[in-house]
Amino acid sequence: MCGPGPLGPWARMVLPLVVLDKTIDIQAPPQAVFSLLTRVAQSPRWLPGTVRATRDGGGAAGPPAAVEALHQGSRVHTVVDAAGMRLQSAQELVAFRENALFGWRQHAGDFARHEGAYSLVPTPGGGTRLRLRMEVELPFVLPVFLTEAEVHHLFSSRMDRALMNLKDLAEGAAS
């Protein structure tokens, strides 16, 4: 939908929803991959665009015990750079099984919606099949020159890089 509206002729009244479902095989045990996922303060190392991530109640450089104490109901705060904008998101872990599942849902923040889960399954030979399912609804309308398909491609590419970065870190630590 285009039109002059309150945002002018350069915006469409669409809040883009990005739905991703990606899988990668990693030659490292689920425990190693899960450890990388749950060391929240370290996520800027592998998650492109992440500026800062902290566990509520245990600062960014919190002791290892604070990191390992994640559980369902734990809260995490992230700051990401998305297309030059700094967006914040406070998430609650809504699904958590040691070495198997790490799921979150935004309870406050700049995204209209942000939720997802990493699931880990052991593979023959001691590896891990990591699956990411995620839904993100951006907090702004799209400018006329940017399509929903382009937004999806940007998010998809970013998460492909994140999974490859995780794979490299996990496999490097396992060797």
N, C-alpha and C positions, 0 to 999 in steps of 0.2 A: 504494500500500500504506500503510495507516494502522495504527497500533498503538502500544502503549506503548514497546516497544523501548528501547534505551539512550539515545535522544535525547528520550524522552517522547512524549506523544500529539500534540504539535504539529508533528511532522516526518514526512515520508514518506521512505522509503529510495530516493530517486531523485536521481542527480546529473544535472541537466538538461544536455542537449546542444543547442546552438544552431547551426544550419547556415544560413548566409546566402549568397545569390548575387544581387548587385545590379550594375546597370549605369547609368552616367550619361554623357551627352554634354557635353563641355566645349569651349567656343570658345577654345581655346588649344592651341598645339602640344604634342605628347608631351614634348618636352624641358622645357617649363615645368612641366607637371604632374609629371613624374618628379622634377624638382628639388625640388618641394614635398614629395613623398613621402619622398625620401632625406635631407632635412634633418631628421634625427631629432629634434634638440633643439627644433625649431620645431613639432613635432606637437601640443603642447597648444593652439596657435593654432587648429587646425581639428578636432582629434579630441576630441569631448566626453568629459569624465571623465578625460582624461589629465592627471595632475598633473606628471609629469616623465618625460623620455625622454633617454637618453644612449647614445652609442656606446661600447661597452667599448674602452678604450684612447684615447678622444678626448673628454674631458668634455663636459658639456652646452653649454658655450660654446666648444667646440673650434674651431680655425681652419678656414676653408672647405676647405682641402686635406684635413683629416681627414674632413670630411663627404663630400666628393667621392670619397674613397678607399674607399667602401663596395664590397664585392664579395661573391660567394658565399662563405659561411663567416664573414663579419663577424658580430659579436655586438652586440646592442642590449639595453638594460635599460629597462623601463618601470614606472611606478607609476601605477595608475589608481584612481579612486574609483568603486566599484560598490556602489550601494545603501548608501552610508555607510561601507563598508569599504574600507580601502586594501589593494589587491592588487598584488603585484609579479610581474613576469614577465621572465625572461631568455630572449631569442630568438636563434636563429641564422638568418641569411639562407640559405635552402636553394635559392633560385632567384633569379638576378639577371642581367638583360640590360639594358644601358644603354637608357633611354628606352622599354623594352618590358615588363619584368617585375620584380616585387619581391615575393618570397615568403619567409615566415618560419615557423618552428616553435619552440615553447617547448622549451628544454632544461632549465630549472629554473624554479621559481616556484610561485605560489599556485594557479594554475588547474590543474584535473585534466588539461586539454588546451587548447592554444591554437595554432592554425596557420591560415595563409591566404595569399592572394596577391592583389596588384593586377596586372592586365595592362592594357597601354595599346596601342591600335590607332589609327593616324592615320585621320582621316575627311576626306572631300572638303571643301575650303575651309580646310584647315589646322587643324582641330580634333582632338580626341582622344575616343575612346570608352574610358572607364575602367570596368573590371569588377573587382569585389571578390568573392572567394570566401573564406569564413571558417568555421571550426569552433571553437567554444568550449565546453568542458565545465566547468561551475562546480565549485568545490572544496567545495561544501557541499550538504547535502540541502535540499530545498524544504520550507518550512513548509506546513502543511496549507492555509492561506488563500491560497497563491500557486500558480497552475497553471503548467505548462510553457508553455502558449500565452501566458500573460502575460509570462513571462521572455523568450520569443522576441520578443514585441512590443516589450519594453523595449530589447533589443539591436538589433532591426531599426530602431526609431525613432532610436536613437543613431547608427547607421551611416548612416541617411538624412541626418541632420544633418551628419555628418562629410563625406559626399560633396558635399552642398550647400555646406558651408564651403570645401572644396577647390575646387569650381567657382568660387565667388565670388573666392577669392584668386587663382586662376590667370587667370580672365578679367579681373580688375582689373589684374593685372600685365601682361597682354597688350595692354590698351587704352592 
